[in-house]
Amino acid sequence: MYWLDGARLAAAFCIIGIHSSADQVGQAFADALPGERVFPVMLRTVSEIASTEYFIMVSLFLLAVRMSKNELPYFSNVKQQVRRLLVPFLVWTVFYAFFRLYKAHHLGYTESMWSEITQWQNWVYYLTLGWSNYHMHFLPTLFVLILFYPIYKLAIRAPVIGLVVLPLIYLNSMFGGFIWRTFDDIMIIESWMRVAKLLTYTGYGFAAYALYGIWLSGLDKKTTKSIFGFAMLALVIGFLIRLIHAQEIIQTGNFGIRRGAVYMGHFLFPCFMVMAFMGSQYFRWPEKLSQWSKYSFGMYLMHPAFLYMIEVVLHGNTLSPTSLVLVKFTFAVTMSLCTAVAFGRSRWLAWTIGLGKIPWFETRTTAQPKVAVAG
């Protein structure tokens, strides 16, 4: 399944593309001329084809594959996911909570950052909503979605169930509008938005397992090519809609809010992307992808740190938005991949990016039988 390895790497590269395409305050280069925004906005538009939701769906599809090869009892599987997701989440939450001080120090807002870190209420949000950094929400969200995997299995035998993703995406939009209209406190809004997201994002679980059920049926080459063609047609239509939204961003310098077809297209892209990769299973994918794809999770976790570093180095520069984005993207991709590989090959660090077991825990558990025999 080298196509699945390709899908995982695409997720990592595109997430970095999204986060590299904004200016230092996370906006669409509002101070630049419209012509100077074209490349950053187009990079973001292309990268958002494989957004965080796509990463979630790929992860759930991969879970279905792994569970079919090694069916574990429910709580054993949950325990395994705690080790692979929540333990690294705790480590990187603490890391980013304090590493942001590096950027704050160089850009002149250290005092406000210290004020945030020293308030215990903020640590509650760090540990529940992933607020220690802009990308950390992915891990607790994915963990909760994995808890529903027994009901996702229904879609393996009846793939039509995967279509539930359509109304659930629409409901997510309705819930979001209701929550923003009803509450004023941003923390309450974010908390209820996360609840709505967790409930509606289960649609990606059903869609992922439905596609896995279709893949298990043993698709012939002709049918697979048809699936690929259908997925590509849907992606092209969706991308044309996104270009209209991109034009608005280029003109205004504001990312704005997704509505209507733009909203539905954005959240349906993950389904068609996974379908397209699945439809390419007979392509000649490089076998070495399997050696690199396992570092995609590490790249996701690490890349903001390198973006902070390069943003500090380039602070006050006179580079054009295009040059700035290219430098940020190249540096973040290269350094996060190299560092993830280094971590992955270290017995003492691999567990921090979801690879390998925790060394001291492994040593303790393997030593227990010896103690029992000696006793």
DRENKELUM-409565 format. One record per residue (C-alpha): residue number from 0; x, y, z; residue in one letter; chain. Coordinates in pm, whole numbers, plus 50000, padded with zeros to 5 digits. Layout:
<rs>
    nr      px      py      pz   rest   kette
   NUM       X       Y       Z      a       A
...
</rs>
This chain:
<rs>
    nr      px      py      pz   rest   kette
     0   50000   50000   50000      m       A
     1   50265   50251   49893      y       A
     2   49986   50485   49785      w       A
     3   49890   50519   50151      l       A
     4   50248   50611   50237      d       A
     5   50228   50878   49969      g       A
     6   49904   51005   50121      a       A
     7   50066   51038   50463      r       A
     8   50362   51234   50329      l       A
     9   50131   51460   50127      a       A
    10   49951   51545   50451      a       A
    11   50272   51650   50625      a       A
    12   50401   51862   50336      f       A
    13   50066   52033   50283      c       A
    14   50020   52117   50651      i       A
    15   50362   52284   50647      i       A
    16   50260   52464   50328      g       A
    17   49950   52604   50500      i       A
    18   50142   52729   50801      h       A
    19   50426   52871   50589      s       A
    20   50200   53076   50362      s       A
    21   50093   53337   50619      a       A
    22   50284   53639   50744      d       A
    23   50435   53661   51094      q       A
    24   50100   53740   51254      v       A
    25   49917   53460   51073      g       A
    26   49746   53683   50815      q       A
    27   49742   53702   50434      a       A
    28   50008   53977   50399      f       A
    29   49752   54254   50441      a       A
    30   50022   54523   50401      d       A
    31   50142   54389   50065      a       A
    32   50009   54469   49720      l       A
    33   49756   54225   49567      p       A
    34   50012   54107   49312      g       A
    35   50257   54022   49589      e       A
    36   50000   53800   49760      r       A
    37   49946   53572   49461      v       A
    38   50211   53308   49540      f       A
    39   50145   53285   49917      p       A
    40   49770   53260   49862      v       A
    41   49807   53002   49583      m       A
    42   50043   52794   49797      l       A
    43   49787   52798   50073      r       A
    44   49503   52718   49834      t       A
    45   49688   52415   49695      v       A
    46   49809   52303   50040      s       A
    47   49460   52316   50189      e       A
    48   49363   52033   49955      i       A
    49   49532   51818   50220      a       A
    50   49443   52003   50539      s       A
    51   49424   51885   50901      t       A
    52   49093   51710   50826      e       A
    53   49269   51515   50553      y       A
    54   49543   51415   50800      f       A
    55   49269   51293   51035      i       A
    56   49104   51086   50763      m       A
    57   49433   50931   50652      v       A
    58   49508   50842   51015      s       A
    59   49167   50677   51058      l       A
    60   49209   50484   50733      f       A
    61   49550   50366   50856      l       A
    62   49389   50261   51184      l       A
    63   49140   50048   50991      a       A
    64   49429   49880   50806      v       A
    65   49620   49811   51126      r       A
    66   49315   49681   51309      m       A
    67   49243   49435   51028      s       A
    68   49596   49295   51064      k       A
    69   49601   49285   51444      n       A
    70   49257   49302   51604      e       A
    71   49306   49416   51963      l       A
    72   49048   49434   52241      p       A
    73   48897   49781   52263      y       A
    74   49075   49894   52579      f       A
    75   49407   49749   52464      s       A
    76   49380   49954   52148      n       A
    77   49287   50266   52346      v       A
    78   49590   50210   52568      k       A
    79   49809   50185   52259      q       A
    80   49668   50511   52122      q       A
    81   49730   50683   52456      v       A
    82   50098   50592   52420      r       A
    83   50116   50695   52054      r       A
    84   49911   51017   52075      l       A
    85   49850   51149   52425      l       A
    86   50196   51091   52571      v       A
    87   50365   51281   52284      p       A
    88   50087   51540   52318      f       A
    89   50184   51607   52679      l       A
    90   50552   51636   52590      v       A
    91   50500   51875   52300      w       A
    92   50240   52076   52490      t       A
    93   50497   52162   52756      v       A
    94   50762   52221   52491      f       A
    95   50558   52467   52286      y       A
    96   50412   52643   52587      a       A
    97   50764   52759   52673      f       A
    98   50929   52755   52329      f       A
    99   50696   53034   52216      r       A
   100   50893   53255   52455      l       A
   101   51178   53238   52203      y       A
   102   50974   53420   51939      k       A
   103   50811   53645   52200      a       A
   104   51151   53756   52329      h       A
   105   51279   53856   51984      h       A
   106   50955   54020   51872      l       A
   107   50894   54210   52195      g       A
   108   50595   54052   52369      y       A
   109   50765   53838   52635      t       A
   110   50566   53988   52923      e       A
   111   50226   53899   52776      s       A
   112   50346   53550   52691      m       A
   113   50473   53494   53047      w       A
   114   50140   53620   53178      s       A
   115   49960   53360   52968      e       A
   116   50186   53072   53069      i       A
   117   50168   53145   53443      t       A
   118   49788   53132   53459      q       A
   119   49672   52781   53548      w       A
   120   49344   52827   53360      q       A
   121   49540   52848   53036      n       A
   122   49705   52514   53110      w       A
   123   49359   52360   53127      v       A
   124   49301   52478   52771      y       A
   125   49649   52367   52669      y       A
   126   49576   52014   52787      l       A
   127   49216   51988   52667      t       A
   128   49199   52201   52352      l       A
   129   49564   52188   52247      g       A
   130   49604   52565   52285      w       A
   131   49977   52555   52362      s       A
   132   50032   52606   51988      n       A
   133   49820   52642   51677      y       A
   134   49870   52283   51558      h       A
   135   49844   52088   51883      m       A
   136   49464   52048   51864      h       A
   137   49518   51765   51616      f       A
   138   49633   51504   51870      l       A
   139   49350   51516   52128      p       A
   140   49097   51552   51845      t       A
   141   49228   51243   51668      l       A
   142   49241   51047   51994      f       A
   143   48875   51115   52074      v       A
   144   48771   51028   51717      l       A
   145   48957   50698   51744      i       A
   146   48743   50605   52047      l       A
   147   48445   50566   51810      f       A
   148   48618   50315   51582      y       A
   149   48388   50018   51674      p       A
   150   48091   50195   51514      i       A
   151   48299   50303   51214      y       A
   152   48328   49932   51131      k       A
   153   47967   49934   51017      l       A
   154   48084   50123   50709      a       A
   155   48321   49842   50609      i       A
   156   48034   49605   50532      r       A
   157   47799   49881   50416      a       A
   158   48016   50155   50256      p       A
   159   47707   50364   50181      v       A
   160   47716   50460   50550      i       A
   161   48021   50669   50466      g       A
   162   47790   50922   50301      l       A
   163   47690   51036   50651      v       A
   164   47992   51264   50623      v       A
   165   47782   51500   50407      l       A
   166   47512   51592   50663      p       A
   167   47767   51594   50945      l       A
   168   47982   51852   50765      i       A
   169   47673   52065   50715      y       A
   170   47580   52025   51082      l       A
   171   47928   52141   51180      n       A
   172   47860   52467   50997      s       A
   173   47521   52506   51167      m       A
   174   47663   52434   51513      f       A
   175   47944   52681   51455      g       A
   176   47706   52960   51357      g       A
   177   47481   52892   51656      f       A
   178   47770   52886   51903      i       A
   179   47920   53213   51780      w       A
   180   47579   53384   51793      r       A
   181   47495   53255   52141      t       A
   182   47812   53305   52348      f       A
   183   48048   53598   52405      d       A
   184   48329   53437   52605      d       A
   185   48593   53313   52360      i       A
   186   48689   53022   52587      m       A
   187   48329   52901   52606      i       A
   188   48300   52939   52229      i       A
   189   48618   52739   52167      e       A
   190   48510   52465   52408      s       A
   191   48169   52418   52249      w       A
   192   48319   52443   51901      m       A
   193   48549   52154   51992      r       A
   194   48253   51946   52113      v       A
   195   48070   52015   51787      a       A
   196   48381   51929   51586      k       A
   197   48436   51600   51767      l       A
   198   48076   51492   51708      l       A
   199   48061   51593   51342      t       A
   200   48413   51482   51250      y       A
   201   48308   51124   51320      t       A
   202   48184   51152   50961      g       A
   203   48546   51125   50850      y       A
   204   48574   50801   51043      g       A
   205   48275   50653   50863      f       A
   206   48407   50780   50529      a       A
   207   48755   50636   50592      a       A
   208   48620   50296   50692      y       A
   209   48379   50298   50397      a       A
   210   48670   50352   50158      l       A
   211   48861   50077   50335      y       A
   212   48562   49846   50289      g       A
   213   48560   49928   49918      i       A
   214   48934   49864   49897      w       A
   215   48889   49526   50071      l       A
   216   48642   49416   49805      s       A
   217   48938   49357   49573      g       A
   218   48904   49625   49310      l       A
   219   49024   49537   48963      d       A
   220   49245   49775   48768      k       A
   221   48965   49912   48551      k       A
   222   48739   49992   48847      t       A
   223   49029   50147   49036      t       A
   224   49104   50379   48745      k       A
   225   48738   50481   48738      s       A
   226   48752   50565   49108      i       A
   227   49065   50771   49047      f       A
   228   48899   50955   48759      g       A
   229   48587   51033   48963      f       A
   230   48792   51159   49256      a       A
   231   49006   51379   49032      m       A
   232   48698   51525   48866      l       A
   233   48555   51615   49207      a       A
   234   48887   51764   49316      l       A
   235   48917   51976   49001      v       A
   236   48563   52114   49043      i       A
   237   48630   52183   49410      g       A
   238   48962   52349   49330      f       A
   239   48796   52583   49078      l       A
   240   48558   52691   49354      i       A
   241   48855   52747   49583      r       A
   242   49020   52967   49319      l       A
   243   48726   53208   49345      i       A
   244   48785   53230   49720      h       A
   245   49160   53268   49660      a       A
   246   49094   53565   49432      q       A
   247   48902   53735   49714      e       A
   248   49192   53679   49955      i       A
   249   49442   53818   49703      i       A
   250   49236   54134   49661      q       A
   251   49151   54194   50028      t       A
   252   49450   54050   50215      g       A
   253   49206   53876   50449      n       A
   254   49153   53501   50470      f       A
   255   48788   53563   50549      g       A
   256   48530   53299   50638      i       A
   257   48440   52996   50428      r       A
   258   48073   52984   50336      r       A
   259   47846   52783   50109      g       A
   260   48020   52584   49835      a       A
   261   48363   52700   49954      v       A
   262   48292   52561   50302      y       A
   263   48152   52228   50180      m       A
   264   48431   52190   49926      g       A
   265   48700   52249   50187      h       A
   266   48566   51984   50422      f       A
   267   48488   51731   50147      l       A
   268   48834   51755   49993      f       A
   269   48978   51500   50243      p       A
   270   48733   51234   50124      c       A
   271   48813   51283   49757      f       A
   272   49186   51308   49824      m       A
   273   49195   50971   50002      v       A
   274   48974   50829   49724      m       A
   275   49218   50960   49461      a       A
   276   49517   50805   49636      f       A
   277   49329   50477   49674      m       A
   278   49244   50489   49303      g       A
   279   49616   50519   49226      s       A
   280   49706   50187   49388      q       A
   281   49818   50042   49054      y       A
   282   50053   50335   48986      f       A
   283   50425   50274   49026      r       A
   284   50470   50429   49368      w       A
   285   50832   50427   49498      p       A
   286   50880   50157   49759      e       A
   287   51101   50388   49965      k       A
   288   50795   50592   50054      l       A
   289   50727   50343   50331      s       A
   290   51062   50434   50491      q       A
   291   50980   50804   50493      w       A
   292   50608   50815   50560      s       A
   293   50649   50705   50921      k       A
   294   50814   51041   50991      y       A
   295   50512   51242   50873      s       A
   296   50372   51260   51227      f       A
   297   50705   51387   51357      g       A
   298   50718   51650   51083      m       A
   299   50372   51766   51185      y       A
   300   50474   51799   51549      l       A
   301   50806   51973   51488      m       A
   302   50757   52211   51198      h       A
   303   50616   52510   51396      p       A
   304   50935   52525   51603      a       A
   305   51142   52571   51288      f       A
   306   50893   52823   51150      l       A
   307   50939   53026   51469      y       A
   308   51316   53008   51428      m       A
   309   51319   53128   51069      i       A
   310   51060   53398   51143      e       A
   311   51289   53538   51414      v       A
   312   51586   53532   51176      v       A
   313   51387   53704   50903      l       A
   314   51214   53955   51129      h       A
   315   51245   54306   50987      g       A
   316   51366   54176   50651      n       A
   317   51281   54331   50316      t       A
   318   51202   54006   50138      l       A
   319   50895   53992   49919      s       A
   320   50604   53776   50040      p       A
   321   50693   53517   49776      t       A
   322   51057   53493   49883      s       A
   323   50963   53493   50250      l       A
   324   50715   53208   50208      v       A
   325   50959   53003   49998      l       A
   326   51234   53039   50259      v       A
   327   50999   52949   50544      k       A
   328   50854   52646   50364      f       A
   329   51192   52510   50251      t       A
   330   51352   52556   50592      f       A
   331   51059   52405   50785      a       A
   332   51025   52103   50556      v       A
   333   51398   52027   50552      t       A
   334   51461   52072   50922      m       A
   335   51145   51900   51044      s       A
   336   51210   51597   50822      l       A
   337   51577   51569   50923      c       A
   338   51496   51613   51291      t       A
   339   51209   51362   51275      a       A
   340   51444   51108   51117      v       A
   341   51702   51171   51389      a       A
   342   51437   51133   51661      f       A
   343   51293   50823   51496      g       A
   344   51632   50650   51497      r       A
   345   51692   50727   51863      s       A
   346   51564   50471   52112      r       A
   347   51524   50745   52373      w       A
   348   51341   50997   52154      l       A
   349   51138   50798   51900      a       A
   350   50838   50770   52133      w       A
   351   50798   51150   52134      t       A
   352   50689   51134   51768      i       A
   353   50476   50821   51801      g       A
   354   50749   50572   51705      l       A
   355   50872   50298   51936      g       A
   356   50802   50234   52300      k       A
   357   50886   50450   52598      i       A
   358   51229   50310   52703      p       A
   359   51197   50325   53082      w       A
   360   50841   50191   53070      f       A
   361   50951   49908   52841      e       A
   362   51242   49826   53070      t       A
   363   51019   49822   53376      r       A
   364   50755   49597   53221      t       A
   365   51008   49351   53083      t       A
   366   51185   49337   53418      a       A
   367   50872   49250   53615      q       A
   368   50868   48875   53535      p       A
   369   51228   48842   53652      k       A
   370   51138   48998   53985      v       A
   371   50846   48761   54020      a       A
   372   51062   48455   53955      v       A
   373   51330   48575   54195      a       A
   374   51067   48624   54463      g       A
</rs>
